[in-house]
């Protein structure tokens, strides 16, 4: 774990609270606000209210999910880039990274997302697994892309050769989706426990 990469405790907890509560809260508030219309069966007015509430809550949840996914990844990453909206911007960010020389050519051979909120990471860490009595290892170049406004984050995980930290040897894609804690799905995808602040809020074992 890279301790200087932790988000602030307050920011993390607030983001997690909003992530899980925004969509249910939007539904409940809309239900209360439109209750008289529901009783009178003015379905068009009710439907319009729910559509607006869901668009807003889904959009905000999507951004929070992208942030939380990136927070979990960064704790176990050597470095990350700034967030970009295009692949050309992300490539430039990877090229100018000070801490790790991203193999842009190797990544390009396997393809990469073209547009959307995107951030690249050099995921590299290990931790001792008491149950297996061995070290669990993560070793990948990762690009996350938000499928905004849907609360889904697409993860492009490029496998790195254990003998050459700059050689890309494979690609797998998976998705972080609401209402799961991003740490939970990252743990499943990498068979490596993603936790925050050395304690677990469900991300590691849920």
C-alpha positions in Angstrom: 0.0 0.0 0.0 1.2 3.5 -0.8 0.3 5.4 2.3 0.7 8.8 0.7 -1.9 7.9 -1.9 -4.8 7.5 0.6 -7.7 9.9 0.2 -8.6 11.9 3.3 -10.8 9.9 5.6 -13.6 12.4 5.6 -13.7 12.7 1.8 -13.7 8.9 1.4 -16.6 8.4 3.9 -18.6 11.2 2.5 -18.2 9.9 -1.1 -19.1 6.4 0.0 -22.2 7.6 1.8 -23.4 9.6 -1.2 -22.6 6.7 -3.5 -24.9 4.3 -1.7 -27.6 6.7 -0.8 -28.2 9.1 -3.8 -30.3 6.8 -6.0 -32.5 5.4 -3.2 -32.9 8.9 -1.8 -33.9 10.3 -5.1 -36.5 7.6 -5.6 -38.0 8.2 -2.1 -38.0 12.0 -2.4 -39.7 11.8 -5.8 -42.2 9.3 -4.5 -43.1 11.7 -1.6 -43.2 14.7 -3.9 -45.4 13.0 -6.5 -47.6 11.1 -4.0 -50.7 13.3 -4.7 -50.3 12.7 -8.5 -49.9 9.0 -7.9 -53.1 8.9 -5.9 -54.8 10.8 -8.8 -53.1 8.5 -11.3 -51.5 11.4 -13.2 -48.9 9.0 -14.5 -47.3 11.3 -17.1 -46.4 13.9 -14.4 -45.2 11.1 -12.1 -43.1 9.5 -14.8 -41.5 12.9 -15.7 -40.5 13.5 -12.1 -38.9 10.0 -11.7 -37.0 10.4 -15.0 -35.5 13.7 -14.0 -34.6 12.3 -10.5 -33.0 9.2 -11.9 -31.0 11.1 -14.5 -29.6 13.4 -11.9 -28.9 10.7 -9.3 -27.4 8.3 -11.8 -25.1 11.0 -13.2 -23.8 12.0 -9.7 -23.5 8.3 -8.7 -21.5 7.6 -11.9 -19.0 10.3 -11.0 -18.7 9.2 -7.4 -18.2 5.6 -8.5 -15.4 6.6 -10.9 -13.7 8.6 -8.1 -14.0 5.8 -5.6 -12.7 3.2 -8.0 -9.7 5.4 -8.7 -9.2 5.9 -5.0 -9.0 2.2 -4.4 -6.7 1.6 -7.3 -4.4 4.5 -6.4 -3.7 3.1 -2.9 -2.1 0.1 -4.6 -0.5 2.0 -7.6 2.9 3.4 -8.1 1.5 6.3 -10.0 -1.5 7.6 -11.9 -2.2 10.2 -14.6 -4.6 13.1 -14.6 -8.2 12.4 -15.8 -8.7 12.9 -19.5 -11.7 13.0 -21.9 -9.9 11.6 -25.0 -7.4 8.8 -25.7 -4.9 11.3 -27.2 -4.9 13.3 -24.0 -4.4 10.2 -21.9 -1.6 9.0 -24.1 0.2 12.4 -23.6 -0.3 12.1 -19.9 1.2 8.6 -19.8 4.1 9.7 -21.9 5.0 12.6 -19.6 4.5 10.6 -16.4 7.5 11.2 -14.1 7.4 8.0 -12.1 6.7 5.2 -14.6 7.3 5.1 -18.4 4.0 3.7 -19.7 4.4 1.4 -22.6 2.0 3.3 -24.9 3.0 1.2 -27.9 2.3 -2.0 -26.0 -1.0 -0.7 -24.7 -2.0 0.4 -28.3 -1.5 -3.1 -29.6 -4.3 -4.4 -27.4 -6.5 -1.3 -27.9 -7.6 1.3 -25.4 -10.8 3.4 -24.8 -11.2 6.4 -27.0 -13.5 8.8 -25.2 -14.9 9.4 -21.7 -13.6 10.3 -18.3 -10.4 8.2 -18.2 -7.4 7.8 -15.8 -4.4 5.4 -16.1 -2.6 3.7 -13.2 0.5 1.6 -12.7 -1.0 -1.0 -10.4 1.9 -2.7 -8.5 1.8 -4.1 -5.0 1.8 -7.2 -2.9 0.5 -8.2 0.5 0.9 -11.3 2.7 -2.2 -13.6 2.6 -2.4 -15.4 6.0 -4.9 -18.0 4.8 -2.8 -19.0 1.8 0.5 -18.4 3.6 1.9 -16.6 0.6 2.1 -13.1 -1.0 -0.8 -12.0 -3.2 0.5 -9.8 -6.0 -1.1 -7.2 -8.4 0.9 -6.2 -11.5 -0.9 -4.4 -14.2 -1.3 -1.1 -16.1 -4.9 -0.1 -15.7 -7.2 2.4 -17.5 -10.5 3.3 -15.9 -13.3 4.8 -17.9 -16.6 6.1 -16.6 -19.6 5.1 -18.7 -21.3 8.3 -17.6 -24.2 8.9 -17.0 -24.6 5.2 -16.1 -23.1 4.2 -12.7 -20.7 1.8 -14.4 -16.9 2.1 -14.6 -15.1 0.2 -17.3 -11.7 -1.2 -16.3 -9.1 -2.0 -18.9 -6.4 -4.1 -17.2 -3.2 -4.7 -19.1 -1.1 -7.6 -17.8 2.5 -6.8 -17.2 5.3 -9.3 -17.6 6.7 -10.2 -14.1 10.2 -10.1 -15.6 9.9 -6.8 -17.4 7.9 -4.0 -15.8 7.3 -2.3 -19.1 6.2 -5.2 -21.3 2.5 -5.6 -21.8 1.5 -9.3 -22.4 -2.3 -9.3 -22.2 -5.6 -7.5 -21.6 -8.8 -8.2 -19.7 -11.8 -5.9 -19.2 -14.3 -5.9 -16.4 -16.9 -3.5 -14.9 -17.5 -1.8 -11.6 -21.3 -1.3 -11.3 -23.7 0.0 -8.8 -24.7 -0.9 -6.1 -21.5 -2.8 -5.4 -18.6 -1.2 -3.5 -15.8 -0.7 -6.1 -13.4 -2.4 -3.7 -15.5 -5.6 -3.8 -15.4 -6.0 -7.5 -11.7 -5.0 -7.8 -11.0 -7.8 -5.2 -12.9 -10.3 -7.3 -11.2 -9.3 -10.5 -7.6 -9.4 -9.2 -8.0 -12.1 -6.5 -6.2 -9.5 -4.3 -7.8 -7.8 -1.3 -8.6 -4.1 -2.0 -9.2 -2.3 1.3 -9.0 1.3 2.5 -7.2 2.7 5.5 -6.1 -0.8 6.6 -9.6 -1.7 7.6 -12.5 -3.1 5.6 -15.8 -1.5 4.8 -16.9 -4.4 2.6 -14.5 -3.9 -0.2 -12.2 -6.8 0.7 -14.5 -9.6 1.6 -18.0 -8.7 0.7 
